[in-house]
Amino acid sequence: MKVTFNLQSAGPANNGGTATLFNSANILYQMGHEVQIVSEVDNEFTWFPLDGPVYIKTKGFTSDYPDARVIVATGAHTVQHVLNAPASKGSKFWWVRAHETWSMDEDALIAHYRNPYIELLVNSICLKNFIKNKVGRDVEVTRPGMDLNDFHLFEERDYNWSKETKVILGGLYNNKPRKRFDWVIEIFEACKTRGLNVKLHLYGTYDEPTNTGHALYLKNPTQSDLNDFYNDIDIWIAPTKSEGLHMPPQEAMLCKCLLIGAKEPLSGMADYLLNNVTGFTMDYWSEAVDLIESLVVLNNPSQIKEVTECGRASILLMGDRRINMERLVEVLNKGEHPNNIARRLFALRRRGFAVENSRHRA
């Protein structure tokens, strides 16, 4: 299959969303598929190379795109470019990887979800349910998958915590408001105020922050560095408001860190974070402080061990990259071939849409 991932008006950069997309492209190429990524800007992603897939810098016109079997919008801003593409560019899909209210008005997002000219697939159950409730469309759940073998615990943890035990909190440093990094600092400072022996370890892509009291900061760590990093952390704090599946909590859970995440219905963490089963959820940062204090004071290592083991199992059940890319290919193959316009028109009309032949291009 020849697949085009469209990043027009989005552009690749050093972030988790680009990393999951490029990893997906690499795996698809290894599976024997022809993959290209198009955008009008230079490729600024440097964490690892595209190993086989082709990056094509366009001039912003759909005529610059290569012909393909499938063209996939990878974010809300790329949807219109895919819709504008002629039939030869491929069957039109949108891989909805987050409800991107930080980049587009919600009414505009919902209008895109409703558009019959583009097929939808999502990376999380919470997005599937949201789209079903909002616009009545049944969509496939197709996750990007994780590098499951790269994140593991070196030796069994000692969860026998007490007020004297050094408990290391971990978090992702990011200054975007929806990430709510300030919650991490509030939790850390409040734990110290209550007399808990806590340390804070952080990583991120920005320069090291100041005035946060952290004991360790890693900038742009490799996956090997991250595995070492997570092995030193006891509790991972993930207060982010809205995400896709969110890679750092998954990686931390694979290393049996205890996850405390925000209780947000449209955060992809909802797919694997079940309160008091695979981790703990919080409505506000002060709840996390109360929880950490109770875990330390009550000293119930069997409870923590059970939760962290269930957390790791929940990530493993979501499957590795190859399994999930095999699933993606199955879903993309269900898409109408762009040259079979008559059959596509019939399917749209059967769903109740009034469609004119002259206005439909794919």
C-alpha positions in Angstrom: 0.0 0.0 0.0 1.2 3.5 -0.8 0.3 5.8 2.1 0.7 9.6 2.5 0.7 11.2 5.9 -0.3 14.8 5.6 1.3 17.3 8.0 0.4 20.4 5.9 0.0 23.4 8.2 1.1 21.3 11.1 4.8 20.4 10.4 7.0 18.0 12.3 8.9 19.1 15.4 10.5 17.5 18.5 7.3 16.4 20.3 5.5 13.2 21.2 2.9 13.6 18.4 5.6 13.7 15.7 7.5 10.9 17.3 4.5 8.5 17.3 3.8 9.4 13.7 7.4 8.9 12.5 7.6 5.6 14.4 4.4 4.5 12.8 5.8 5.5 9.3 9.0 3.5 10.0 7.1 0.4 11.0 4.8 0.6 8.0 7.9 0.8 5.8 9.5 -2.2 7.5 6.2 -4.1 6.8 6.7 -3.4 3.0 4.5 -0.4 2.5 5.5 2.8 0.6 5.2 5.7 3.0 5.7 9.4 2.5 5.1 12.4 4.7 4.2 15.8 3.2 4.4 19.3 4.7 5.3 22.7 3.5 8.1 23.2 6.0 11.5 21.6 6.6 11.6 18.5 8.8 12.7 19.7 12.2 12.3 16.4 14.0 15.7 15.2 15.2 15.1 12.5 17.9 15.5 9.7 15.3 15.6 9.4 11.5 12.9 8.4 9.1 14.3 5.0 8.2 12.8 4.4 4.8 9.7 6.6 4.5 10.2 9.8 2.4 9.8 13.3 3.7 8.5 15.6 1.0 8.6 19.4 1.4 5.8 20.8 -0.7 4.9 24.4 -1.8 1.6 24.2 0.0 -0.4 22.9 -3.0 -2.1 19.5 -3.2 -0.7 19.0 -6.7 2.7 18.6 -4.9 1.5 15.5 -3.1 2.4 12.1 -4.7 -0.4 9.9 -5.9 -1.2 7.2 -3.3 -3.7 4.6 -2.3 -4.5 6.4 1.0 -3.9 10.0 2.2 -4.2 10.5 6.0 -4.8 13.8 7.8 -2.7 13.7 11.0 -4.2 16.7 12.8 -7.1 19.1 12.7 -5.2 21.7 10.6 -4.4 19.1 7.9 -8.0 18.0 7.3 -8.9 20.7 4.8 -5.8 20.0 2.7 -6.8 16.3 2.5 -10.3 17.2 1.6 -9.0 19.5 -1.2 -6.8 16.7 -2.7 -8.0 15.2 -6.0 -8.9 11.5 -6.1 -5.5 10.4 -7.4 -3.9 11.4 -4.0 -5.8 8.5 -2.2 -8.8 7.6 -0.2 -9.2 10.2 2.5 -8.8 9.4 6.2 -8.3 11.5 9.3 -6.3 9.8 12.2 -7.8 11.8 15.1 -5.1 11.6 17.7 -6.5 14.1 20.1 -9.5 16.5 20.5 -7.4 19.5 19.5 -9.3 22.3 21.2 -5.9 24.0 21.8 -5.5 24.5 18.0 -9.0 24.8 16.7 -12.4 25.9 17.9 -14.5 23.0 19.1 -17.4 23.8 16.7 -14.9 23.6 13.8 -13.6 20.3 15.1 -17.0 18.8 15.3 -17.8 20.1 11.8 -14.8 18.2 10.6 -15.9 15.0 12.5 -19.2 15.3 10.7 -17.8 15.7 7.2 -18.8 12.7 5.1 -16.0 13.1 2.6 -13.3 11.9 5.0 -13.2 8.6 6.9 -12.3 8.8 10.6 -10.2 6.6 12.8 -9.1 7.5 16.4 -6.3 6.4 18.8 -8.4 6.1 21.9 -11.8 4.8 23.2 -12.6 8.2 24.7 -12.4 9.9 21.3 -14.5 7.1 19.7 -17.2 7.6 22.3 -17.0 11.4 22.0 -17.4 11.4 18.2 -20.3 8.9 18.5 -22.1 11.0 21.0 -21.5 14.3 19.1 -22.0 13.4 15.5 -23.3 9.8 15.5 -20.4 8.3 13.6 -18.9 4.9 14.5 -15.2 5.1 14.1 -12.3 2.6 14.4 -9.8 2.7 17.3 -6.3 2.4 15.9 -3.5 3.1 18.3 0.1 3.9 17.3 1.6 1.4 19.7 4.6 1.6 22.0 8.1 0.3 22.1 7.2 -2.2 24.8 10.5 -3.9 25.0 12.5 -0.7 25.5 10.8 0.1 28.9 11.2 -2.3 31.7 12.0 -2.5 35.4 15.6 -3.5 36.2 14.8 -5.0 39.6 11.7 -5.3 41.8 10.8 -2.1 43.6 10.5 -1.7 47.4 7.1 -0.1 48.0 7.5 -0.2 51.7 7.3 3.6 52.0 7.4 5.7 55.2 7.9 9.3 56.1 11.6 8.7 56.2 11.7 7.0 52.8 13.0 9.1 49.9 10.1 9.1 47.4 11.0 10.4 44.0 8.3 12.2 42.0 8.7 12.4 38.2 7.2 14.8 35.7 7.4 16.1 32.1 8.5 19.7 31.9 6.4 21.6 29.3 5.3 25.2 29.4 2.1 24.8 27.4 -0.9 25.8 29.6 -2.8 22.5 28.9 0.1 20.5 30.2 -0.4 22.1 33.6 3.2 21.7 34.7 2.5 24.1 37.6 0.5 21.2 39.2 3.7 19.1 39.4 5.5 21.9 41.3 2.5 22.5 43.6 2.4 18.8 44.4 6.1 18.6 45.1 6.2 21.7 47.3 3.1 20.7 49.3 4.5 17.2 49.9 7.7 18.8 51.3 5.6 21.2 53.5 3.9 18.1 55.0 7.2 16.7 56.0 7.5 14.0 53.3 11.0 13.1 52.0 10.3 13.7 48.3 12.7 14.5 45.4 11.7 15.7 42.0 13.1 14.4 38.7 12.1 16.0 35.4 12.7 15.7 31.7 11.7 17.6 28.6 12.8 19.2 25.3 13.2 22.7 26.7 16.2 24.2 28.5 16.3 23.2 32.1 13.8 25.2 34.2 14.8 27.3 37.2 13.3 27.7 40.6 11.5 24.4 40.6 13.6 22.6 43.2 14.2 19.6 41.1 17.1 17.3 41.8 17.6 16.0 38.2 16.7 17.3 34.7 17.2 15.4 31.4 16.9 17.3 28.1 16.0 15.3 25.0 16.9 11.9 26.5 17.2 8.8 24.4 14.9 5.9 25.1 17.7 4.1 27.0 18.1 7.3 29.1 14.4 7.4 29.8 14.3 3.7 30.9 17.1 4.5 33.4 15.2 7.7 34.4 11.9 5.9 35.1 13.6 3.2 37.1 14.6 5.8 39.6 11.1 7.3 39.9 8.5 6.1 42.3 5.5 8.2 41.3 4.8 9.7 37.9 2.7 12.9 38.0 0.6 13.5 34.8 -1.7 16.5 35.2 -2.1 17.3 31.5 -5.6 18.5 30.6 -6.0 17.1 27.0 -3.8 14.7 25.2 -3.7 11.8 22.8 -2.6 8.7 24.5 0.3 10.6 26.1 3.6 8.6 25.9 5.4 9.5 29.2 2.8 8.0 31.5 2.7 4.8 29.4 6.5 4.5 29.5 6.6 5.2 33.3 3.9 2.5 33.9 5.9 0.0 31.9 8.7 0.6 34.5 6.1 0.1 37.3 6.0 3.7 38.4 2.8 4.6 40.2 0.8 6.9 38.0 -1.2 9.8 39.3 -3.0 11.5 36.4 -5.7 14.1 35.8 -9.3 13.0 35.7 -10.1 14.3 32.2 -12.6 12.5 30.0 -10.9 13.6 26.8 -7.4 12.7 27.8 -6.2 9.5 26.2 -4.9 8.4 29.6 -8.6 7.5 30.3 -8.0 4.5 28.1 -5.5 3.0 30.5 -5.7 4.9 33.8 -8.5 3.5 36.0 -8.6 5.0 39.5 -7.4 2.7 42.2 -6.9 -0.1 39.7 -4.1 0.9 37.3 -3.2 4.2 39.0 -4.9 7.1 40.6 -6.8 10.1 39.3 -7.1 13.7 40.6 -9.5 16.5 39.9 -7.0 19.0 41.3 -3.4 18.9 42.4 -4.2 19.0 46.2 -5.9 15.6 45.9 -2.6 14.1 44.7 -0.9 15.5 47.8 -3.4 13.9 50.1 -3.0 10.6 48.2 0.8 10.6 48.3 0.7 11.4 52.0 -1.8 8.6 52.7 0.3 6.1 50.7 3.4 7.0 52.7 1.7 7.2 56.2 -0.5 4.2 55.8 2.4 2.1 54.4 0.5 -0.4 52.3 3.1 -1.8 49.9 0.9 -4.6 48.6 -1.7 -2.1 47.4 0.9 0.0 45.5 2.5 -3.1 44.0 -0.9 -4.4 42.8 -1.8 -1.1 41.2 1.6 -0.7 39.5 1.5 -4.3 38.1 -2.0 -3.7 36.8 -0.8 -0.5 35.3 2.0 -2.2 33.4 -0.4 -4.9 32.2 -2.8 -2.3 30.9 -0.1 -0.8 28.6 1.1 -4.2 27.4 -2.5 -5.1 26.4 -2.6 -2.0 24.1 -0.1 -3.7 21.9 3.3 -2.9 20.4 3.9 -0.7 17.3 3.8 -3.5 14.7 0.6 -5.1 16.0 -1.1 -1.7 15.9 0.3 -0.8 12.5 -1.1 -4.1 11.1 -4.4 -3.0 12.5 -4.0 0.4 10.8 -3.4 -1.3 7.4 -6.6 -3.3 7.9 -8.6 -0.2 8.6 -7.1 1.8 5.7 -7.8 -1.1 3.3 -11.4 -0.8 4.1 -11.4 2.7 2.7 -13.1 3.2 -0.7 -10.6 3.2 -3.5 -10.4 6.8 -4.8 -11.2 5.8 -8.4 -14.3 4.0 -7.5 -16.4 7.1 -7.3 -19.8 5.6 -8.2 -19.6 3.1 -5.3 -18.5 5.9 -2.9 -21.4 8.1 -4.0 -23.9 5.2 -3.5 -22.5 4.6 0.0 -22.9 8.3 0.9 -26.4 8.5 -0.4 -27.4 5.4 1.5 -26.2 7.2 4.7 -28.6 10.0 3.9 -26.3 12.6 2.4 -27.4 14.6 -0.7 -24.3 14.4 -2.9 -23.9 15.7 -6.5 -21.5 13.9 -8.8 -19.8 17.1 -10.0 -18.9 18.1 -6.4 -17.5 14.8 -5.2 -13.8 14.2 -6.0 -12.9 11.2 -3.9 
